[in-house]
Amino acid sequence: MGSFNSKSIFQFASKSDIIKIIVTIILVFVMLQFIRISMLLTKQDVAFYFDYIWNPLSLAASFKAFIKQPWSIFTFLFIDESLMRIIGNMIWLWIFGTVIEDLKGPARVLPVFITGGLIGGLFLLVFNAIMPAPTLFYTGSTAGVMAVAFAALMFKPQYRFWWFLGIGIPIWVFVLIFMAFQLASIQLSNLPYLFLLLGGIISGLLYTNILATYYEHFTTLIKRLGNLLDNRNFVIQNTKPAPQAQVPFKRIQFTPKGIDDILDKIHAKGIDSLTKDERRLLDEYSERNK
């Protein structure tokens, strides 16, 4: 395996935004399906499920309906009625999210995912107000995944995935394939969906320039919330610290050019091409920037 390094997914699952998003979406799907099937088995009116559970969590296409449920511009990202679409979106999220998470560190993917959904939702509402479509509610994480895809593209446009027989496939190829699949699903009845995707694309394209500071602040906020919820904050600490073994201090010099050279080497030849010293330097740099 080359530069597609899933280390952050499996070794640091508790810190991975990708894992958190995937687990949340799957749990919500299972929970909602359990409620729906339970109602069917008990012969209850399924209309109740849609009127009071599903629709309030879905993004209403009209402003009039949206004002009554403003939270839906966030919740619609985490619900989907199609299991196959969930699986597909989560695979794409994993592909593009690891580019950001492996090279920049944790708490970087969730801000992009959420922002893509928010901007996409606003675009959809505006377009539907101008040209109303038959579809009344929208769900799915596609706008958030689209934002992550374009953010990864803007962050490392020369990135290559080393999967097949040592052939490095550029990231832009995967982005185009993902876009093609999404555009193929758009019909006249759900034309506002195109603007939902457009909002995700724009929020990703602005990742390294106009929205760069915003994303950094968002990441800082998530890290602080994570520290607040850390179990160690709820445990009474021993006032007398345990004696620690004396470890010789070794100063490691980090330079932007040195790290950039290592990242460029990964993109050109894959992560397996790094020497032991280069791997150690990259690991130390990642640890200090968590």
BANU-808786 format. One record per residue (C-alpha): residue in one letter; x, y, z; residue number from 1. Coordinates in nm, 2 decimals. Each point is the difference from the previous one (the first is absolute). Example, Ala and Ser with C-alpha at 12.3 -4.5 7.8 and 13.67 -1.06 7.14 Angstrom:
+---------+--------+--------+--------+-----+
! residuo !     xx !     yy !     zz ! num !
+---------+--------+--------+--------+-----+
!       a !   1.23 !  -0.45 !   0.78 !   1 !
!       s !   0.14 !   0.34 !  -0.07 !   2 !
+---------+--------+--------+--------+-----+
This chain:
+---------+--------+--------+--------+-----+
! residuo !     xx !     yy !     zz ! num !
+---------+--------+--------+--------+-----+
!       m !   0.00 !   0.00 !   0.00 !   1 !
!       g !   0.13 !   0.34 !  -0.08 !   2 !
!       s !  -0.12 !   0.35 !   0.10 !   3 !
!       f !  -0.35 !  -0.12 !   0.08 !   4 !
!       n !   0.08 !  -0.05 !   0.37 !   5 !
!       s !  -0.30 !  -0.09 !   0.21 !   6 !
!       k !   0.20 !   0.00 !   0.32 !   7 !
!       s !  -0.20 !   0.29 !   0.15 !   8 !
!       i !  -0.32 !  -0.20 !  -0.06 !   9 !
!       f !   0.09 !  -0.32 !   0.18 !  10 !
!       q !   0.27 !   0.10 !   0.25 !  11 !
!       f !  -0.15 !   0.33 !   0.11 !  12 !
!       a !  -0.37 !  -0.09 !  -0.05 !  13 !
!       s !  -0.10 !   0.20 !   0.31 !  14 !
!       k !   0.16 !   0.32 !  -0.15 !  15 !
!       s !  -0.12 !  -0.06 !  -0.36 !  16 !
!       d !  -0.28 !   0.23 !  -0.13 !  17 !
!       i !  -0.06 !  -0.25 !  -0.28 !  18 !
!       i !  -0.08 !  -0.28 !   0.25 !  19 !
!       k !  -0.22 !   0.23 !   0.20 !  20 !
!       i !  -0.20 !   0.10 !  -0.30 !  21 !
!       i !  -0.04 !  -0.35 !  -0.13 !  22 !
!       v !  -0.10 !  -0.14 !   0.34 !  23 !
!       t !  -0.25 !   0.28 !   0.06 !  24 !
!       i !  -0.17 !  -0.04 !  -0.35 !  25 !
!       i !  -0.02 !  -0.38 !   0.04 !  26 !
!       l !  -0.14 !   0.02 !   0.35 !  27 !
!       v !  -0.26 !   0.26 !  -0.10 !  28 !
!       f !  -0.10 !  -0.22 !  -0.30 !  29 !
!       v !  -0.04 !  -0.31 !   0.22 !  30 !
!       m !  -0.20 !   0.19 !   0.26 !  31 !
!       l !  -0.24 !   0.16 !  -0.25 !  32 !
!       q !  -0.05 !  -0.33 !  -0.18 !  33 !
!       f !  -0.07 !  -0.18 !   0.33 !  34 !
!       i !  -0.27 !   0.26 !   0.08 !  35 !
!       r !  -0.16 !  -0.02 !  -0.35 !  36 !
!       i !   0.00 !  -0.39 !   0.00 !  37 !
!       s !  -0.14 !  -0.01 !   0.36 !  38 !
!       m !  -0.29 !   0.22 !  -0.11 !  39 !
!       l !  -0.06 !  -0.22 !  -0.30 !  40 !
!       l !   0.00 !  -0.32 !   0.22 !  41 !
!       t !  -0.24 !   0.16 !   0.25 !  42 !
!       k !  -0.22 !   0.12 !  -0.29 !  43 !
!       q !   0.03 !   0.36 !   0.10 !  44 !
!       d !  -0.05 !   0.28 !  -0.24 !  45 !
!       v !   0.33 !   0.05 !  -0.18 !  46 !
!       a !  -0.10 !   0.35 !  -0.09 !  47 !
!       f !   0.08 !   0.09 !   0.36 !  48 !
!       y !   0.36 !  -0.11 !  -0.06 !  49 !
!       f !   0.04 !   0.23 !  -0.30 !  50 !
!       d !  -0.19 !   0.30 !   0.15 !  51 !
!       y !   0.16 !   0.00 !   0.34 !  52 !
!       i !   0.34 !  -0.17 !  -0.04 !  53 !
!       w !   0.13 !  -0.02 !  -0.35 !  54 !
!       n !  -0.11 !   0.33 !  -0.15 !  55 !
!       p !   0.10 !   0.21 !   0.30 !  56 !
!       l !   0.36 !  -0.14 !  -0.04 !  57 !
!       s !   0.00 !   0.05 !  -0.38 !  58 !
!       l !   0.09 !   0.33 !  -0.17 !  59 !
!       a !  -0.32 !   0.17 !  -0.11 !  60 !
!       a !   0.03 !   0.14 !  -0.35 !  61 !
!       s !  -0.23 !   0.30 !   0.07 !  62 !
!       f !   0.09 !   0.29 !   0.23 !  63 !
!       k !  -0.34 !  -0.01 !   0.15 !  64 !
!       a !   0.04 !  -0.36 !   0.12 !  65 !
!       f !   0.37 !   0.05 !   0.08 !  66 !
!       i !  -0.07 !   0.29 !   0.25 !  67 !
!       k !  -0.20 !  -0.25 !   0.21 !  68 !
!       q !   0.29 !  -0.24 !   0.02 !  69 !
!       p !   0.33 !   0.19 !  -0.04 !  70 !
!       w !   0.20 !  -0.28 !   0.16 !  71 !
!       s !  -0.06 !  -0.21 !  -0.31 !  72 !
!       i !   0.27 !   0.18 !  -0.19 !  73 !
!       f !   0.24 !  -0.19 !   0.23 !  74 !
!       t !  -0.19 !  -0.33 !   0.06 !  75 !
!       f !  -0.07 !  -0.07 !  -0.37 !  76 !
!       l !   0.37 !  -0.08 !  -0.04 !  77 !
!       f !  -0.02 !  -0.30 !   0.23 !  78 !
!       i !  -0.32 !  -0.17 !  -0.12 !  79 !
!       d !  -0.06 !  -0.20 !  -0.33 !  80 !
!       e !  -0.27 !  -0.25 !  -0.10 !  81 !
!       s !   0.23 !  -0.18 !  -0.24 !  82 !
!       l !   0.25 !  -0.24 !   0.16 !  83 !
!       m !   0.19 !  -0.03 !  -0.33 !  84 !
!       r !   0.04 !   0.37 !  -0.03 !  85 !
!       i !   0.13 !   0.01 !   0.36 !  86 !
!       i !   0.26 !  -0.27 !  -0.08 !  87 !
!       g !   0.11 !   0.19 !  -0.31 !  88 !
!       n !   0.03 !   0.33 !   0.17 !  89 !
!       m !   0.19 !  -0.14 !   0.29 !  90 !
!       i !   0.25 !  -0.17 !  -0.23 !  91 !
!       w !   0.06 !   0.34 !  -0.18 !  92 !
!       l !   0.02 !   0.17 !   0.33 !  93 !
!       w !   0.27 !  -0.24 !   0.11 !  94 !
!       i !   0.19 !   0.04 !  -0.33 !  95 !
!       f !   0.01 !   0.38 !   0.01 !  96 !
!       g !   0.00 !   0.05 !   0.37 !  97 !
!       t !   0.32 !  -0.20 !   0.06 !  98 !
!       v !   0.19 !   0.25 !  -0.22 !  99 !
!       i !  -0.08 !   0.28 !   0.24 ! 100 !
!       e !   0.00 !  -0.20 !   0.32 ! 101 !
!       d !   0.33 !  -0.19 !  -0.06 ! 102 !
!       l !   0.19 !   0.31 !  -0.11 ! 103 !
!       k !  -0.15 !   0.27 !   0.21 ! 104 !
!       g !  -0.11 !  -0.18 !   0.31 ! 105 !
!       p !  -0.33 !  -0.07 !   0.18 ! 106 !
!       a !  -0.31 !   0.23 !   0.04 ! 107 !
!       r !   0.05 !   0.12 !  -0.36 ! 108 !
!       v !  -0.27 !  -0.19 !  -0.20 ! 109 !
!       l !  -0.31 !   0.07 !   0.22 ! 110 !
!       p !   0.02 !   0.38 !  -0.05 ! 111 !
!       v !   0.01 !  -0.04 !  -0.38 ! 112 !
!       f !  -0.28 !  -0.27 !   0.00 ! 113 !
!       i !  -0.23 !   0.22 !   0.21 ! 114 !
!       t !   0.08 !   0.32 !  -0.19 ! 115 !
!       g !  -0.06 !  -0.17 !  -0.33 ! 116 !
!       g !  -0.35 !  -0.11 !   0.12 ! 117 !
!       l !  -0.09 !   0.34 !   0.14 ! 118 !
!       i !   0.11 !   0.20 !  -0.31 ! 119 !
!       g !  -0.16 !  -0.26 !  -0.23 ! 120 !
!       g !  -0.32 !   0.02 !   0.20 ! 121 !
!       l !  -0.02 !   0.37 !  -0.04 ! 122 !
!       f !   0.07 !  -0.02 !  -0.37 ! 123 !
!       l !  -0.28 !  -0.25 !  -0.04 ! 124 !
!       l !  -0.25 !   0.22 !   0.20 ! 125 !
!       v !   0.08 !   0.31 !  -0.21 ! 126 !
!       f !  -0.03 !  -0.19 !  -0.34 ! 127 !
!       n !  -0.32 !  -0.17 !   0.10 ! 128 !
!       a !  -0.15 !   0.34 !   0.10 ! 129 !
!       i !   0.07 !   0.12 !  -0.36 ! 130 !
!       m !  -0.09 !  -0.33 !  -0.18 ! 131 !
!       p !  -0.21 !  -0.23 !   0.23 ! 132 !
!       a !   0.04 !  -0.37 !  -0.07 ! 133 !
!       p !  -0.24 !  -0.29 !   0.09 ! 134 !
!       t !   0.24 !  -0.14 !   0.26 ! 135 !
!       l !  -0.09 !   0.13 !   0.34 ! 136 !
!       f !   0.28 !  -0.14 !   0.22 ! 137 !
!       y !   0.36 !  -0.09 !  -0.05 ! 138 !
!       t !   0.23 !  -0.23 !   0.19 ! 139 !
!       g !   0.35 !  -0.15 !  -0.03 ! 140 !
!       s !   0.36 !   0.08 !   0.07 ! 141 !
!       t !   0.10 !   0.06 !  -0.37 ! 142 !
!       a !   0.05 !   0.38 !   0.04 ! 143 !
!       g !   0.23 !  -0.05 !   0.30 ! 144 !
!       v !   0.20 !  -0.28 !  -0.18 ! 145 !
!       m !   0.02 !   0.23 !  -0.31 ! 146 !
!       a !   0.15 !   0.27 !   0.22 ! 147 !
!       v !   0.26 !  -0.24 !   0.14 ! 148 !
!       a !   0.09 !  -0.12 !  -0.35 ! 149 !
!       f !   0.07 !   0.35 !  -0.14 ! 150 !
!       a !   0.17 !   0.10 !   0.33 ! 151 !
!       a !   0.24 !  -0.29 !  -0.05 ! 152 !
!       l !   0.05 !   0.09 !  -0.36 ! 153 !
!       m !   0.09 !   0.37 !   0.09 ! 154 !
!       f !   0.22 !  -0.11 !   0.29 ! 155 !
!       k !   0.21 !  -0.24 !  -0.20 ! 156 !
!       p !  -0.08 !   0.02 !  -0.37 ! 157 !
!       q !   0.30 !  -0.21 !  -0.09 ! 158 !
!       y !  -0.10 !  -0.28 !   0.24 ! 159 !
!       r !   0.00 !  -0.35 !  -0.15 ! 160 !
!       f !  -0.16 !  -0.32 !   0.12 ! 161 !
!       w !   0.23 !  -0.30 !  -0.04 ! 162 !
!       w !  -0.23 !  -0.29 !  -0.03 ! 163 !
!       f !   0.04 !  -0.19 !  -0.32 ! 164 !
!       l !   0.33 !  -0.16 !  -0.10 ! 165 !
!       g !   0.20 !   0.29 !   0.13 ! 166 !
!       i !  -0.19 !   0.25 !  -0.23 ! 167 !
!       g !  -0.06 !   0.33 !   0.17 ! 168 !
!       i !  -0.35 !   0.13 !  -0.09 ! 169 !
!       p !  -0.04 !   0.38 !   0.05 ! 170 !
!       i !  -0.27 !   0.11 !   0.25 ! 171 !
!       w !  -0.18 !   0.21 !  -0.26 ! 172 !
!       v !  -0.09 !  -0.32 !  -0.19 ! 173 !
!       f !  -0.19 !  -0.12 !   0.31 ! 174 !
!       v !  -0.17 !   0.33 !   0.05 ! 175 !
!       l !  -0.12 !   0.00 !  -0.36 ! 176 !
!       i !  -0.13 !  -0.36 !   0.04 ! 177 !
!       f !  -0.19 !   0.10 !   0.32 ! 178 !
!       m !  -0.15 !   0.30 !  -0.17 ! 179 !
!       a !  -0.11 !  -0.20 !  -0.30 ! 180 !
!       f !  -0.19 !  -0.25 !   0.22 ! 181 !
!       q !  -0.18 !   0.29 !   0.18 ! 182 !
!       l !  -0.09 !   0.19 !  -0.31 ! 183 !
!       a !  -0.14 !  -0.31 !  -0.16 ! 184 !
!       s !  -0.26 !  -0.02 !   0.27 ! 185 !
!       i !  -0.14 !   0.35 !  -0.06 ! 186 !
!       q !  -0.34 !   0.02 !  -0.17 ! 187 !
!       l !  -0.24 !   0.29 !  -0.07 ! 188 !
!       s !  -0.20 !  -0.10 !   0.31 ! 189 !
!       n !   0.30 !   0.05 !   0.23 ! 190 !
!       l !   0.18 !   0.28 !  -0.18 ! 191 !
!       p !   0.07 !   0.19 !   0.33 ! 192 !
!       y !   0.22 !  -0.30 !   0.09 ! 193 !
!       l !   0.25 !   0.14 !  -0.25 ! 194 !
!       f !   0.03 !   0.32 !   0.21 ! 195 !
!       l !   0.04 !  -0.21 !   0.31 ! 196 !
!       l !   0.31 !  -0.16 !  -0.15 ! 197 !
!       l !   0.12 !   0.34 !  -0.13 ! 198 !
!       g !   0.00 !   0.14 !   0.35 ! 199 !
!       g !   0.22 !  -0.30 !   0.11 ! 200 !
!       i !   0.23 !   0.06 !  -0.29 ! 201 !
!       i !   0.05 !   0.37 !   0.07 ! 202 !
!       s !   0.06 !  -0.06 !   0.37 ! 203 !
!       g !   0.27 !  -0.25 !  -0.10 ! 204 !
!       l !   0.16 !   0.23 !  -0.26 ! 205 !
!       l !   0.04 !   0.27 !   0.26 ! 206 !
!       y !   0.17 !  -0.23 !   0.25 ! 207 !
!       t !   0.35 !   0.13 !  -0.05 ! 208 !
!       n !  -0.07 !   0.37 !  -0.06 ! 209 !
!       i !  -0.31 !   0.20 !   0.09 ! 210 !
!       l !  -0.13 !  -0.25 !   0.26 ! 211 !
!       a !   0.34 !  -0.11 !   0.13 ! 212 !
!       t !  -0.02 !   0.20 !   0.32 ! 213 !
!       y !  -0.36 !  -0.10 !   0.06 ! 214 !
!       y !   0.09 !  -0.37 !  -0.03 ! 215 !
!       e !   0.30 !   0.04 !   0.24 ! 216 !
!       h !  -0.23 !   0.16 !   0.26 ! 217 !
!       f !  -0.26 !  -0.27 !  -0.05 ! 218 !
!       t !   0.27 !  -0.27 !   0.05 ! 219 !
!       t !   0.12 !   0.18 !   0.32 ! 220 !
!       l !  -0.36 !   0.00 !   0.13 ! 221 !
!       i !  -0.04 !  -0.37 !  -0.06 ! 222 !
!       k !   0.33 !  -0.08 !   0.17 ! 223 !
!       r !  -0.10 !   0.20 !   0.31 ! 224 !
!       l !  -0.34 !  -0.17 !   0.01 ! 225 !
!       g !   0.18 !  -0.33 !  -0.02 ! 226 !
!       n !   0.23 !   0.09 !   0.28 ! 227 !
!       l !  -0.30 !   0.10 !   0.21 ! 228 !
!       l !  -0.16 !  -0.33 !  -0.05 ! 229 !
!       d !   0.31 !  -0.20 !   0.06 ! 230 !
!       n !  -0.04 !  -0.25 !   0.28 ! 231 !
!       r !   0.31 !   0.12 !   0.17 ! 232 !
!       n !  -0.18 !   0.33 !   0.08 ! 233 !
!       f !  -0.26 !  -0.19 !   0.21 ! 234 !
!       v !   0.26 !  -0.20 !   0.21 ! 235 !
!       i !   0.16 !   0.15 !   0.31 ! 236 !
!       q !   0.36 !   0.02 !  -0.07 ! 237 !
!       n !   0.27 !  -0.10 !   0.26 ! 238 !
!       t !   0.16 !   0.32 !   0.13 ! 239 !
!       k !   0.33 !  -0.18 !   0.03 ! 240 !
!       p !   0.13 !  -0.09 !  -0.34 ! 241 !
!       a !   0.15 !  -0.34 !  -0.04 ! 242 !
!       p !   0.38 !  -0.01 !  -0.06 ! 243 !
!       q !   0.09 !  -0.01 !  -0.36 ! 244 !
!       a !   0.30 !  -0.16 !  -0.16 ! 245 !
!       q !   0.26 !   0.25 !  -0.12 ! 246 !
!       v !   0.01 !  -0.01 !  -0.38 ! 247 !
!       p !   0.28 !   0.18 !  -0.18 ! 248 !
!       f !  -0.14 !   0.31 !  -0.17 ! 249 !
!       k !   0.06 !   0.01 !  -0.37 ! 250 !
!       r !  -0.09 !   0.31 !  -0.19 ! 251 !
!       i !  -0.15 !  -0.05 !  -0.35 ! 252 !
!       q !   0.01 !   0.29 !  -0.23 ! 253 !
!       f !  -0.31 !   0.04 !  -0.21 ! 254 !
!       t !   0.01 !   0.22 !  -0.31 ! 255 !
!       p !  -0.29 !   0.06 !  -0.24 ! 256 !
!       k !   0.22 !  -0.09 !  -0.29 ! 257 !
!       g !   0.11 !  -0.32 !   0.16 ! 258 !
!       i !  -0.36 !  -0.11 !   0.06 ! 259 !
!       d !  -0.10 !   0.11 !  -0.35 ! 260 !
!       d !   0.28 !  -0.20 !  -0.15 ! 261 !
!       i !  -0.12 !  -0.31 !   0.18 ! 262 !
!       l !  -0.36 !   0.05 !  -0.11 ! 263 !
!       d !   0.11 !   0.06 !  -0.36 ! 264 !
!       k !   0.19 !  -0.33 !   0.02 ! 265 !
!       i !  -0.31 !  -0.18 !   0.12 ! 266 !
!       h !  -0.21 !   0.15 !  -0.28 ! 267 !
!       a !   0.26 !  -0.09 !  -0.26 ! 268 !
!       k !   0.11 !  -0.35 !   0.11 ! 269 !
!       g !  -0.23 !  -0.11 !   0.28 ! 270 !
!       i !   0.04 !  -0.01 !   0.38 ! 271 !
!       d !   0.20 !  -0.33 !  -0.02 ! 272 !
!       s !   0.29 !   0.20 !  -0.17 ! 273 !
!       l !   0.07 !   0.19 !   0.33 ! 274 !
!       t !   0.31 !  -0.08 !   0.20 ! 275 !
!       k !  -0.02 !  -0.08 !   0.37 ! 276 !
!       d !   0.12 !   0.35 !   0.09 ! 277 !
!       e !  -0.26 !   0.16 !  -0.23 ! 278 !
!       r !  -0.28 !  -0.21 !   0.15 ! 279 !
!       r !   0.11 !   0.09 !   0.35 ! 280 !
!       l !   0.01 !   0.37 !  -0.09 ! 281 !
!       l !  -0.34 !  -0.01 !  -0.15 ! 282 !
!       d !  -0.15 !  -0.19 !   0.30 ! 283 !
!       e !   0.16 !   0.25 !   0.24 ! 284 !
!       y !  -0.14 !   0.29 !  -0.21 ! 285 !
!       s !  -0.35 !  -0.15 !   0.00 ! 286 !
!       e !   0.01 !  -0.06 !   0.38 ! 287 !
!       r !   0.10 !   0.36 !   0.07 ! 288 !
!       n !  -0.28 !   0.14 !  -0.23 ! 289 !
!       k !  -0.28 !  -0.21 !   0.15 ! 290 !
+---------+--------+--------+--------+-----+
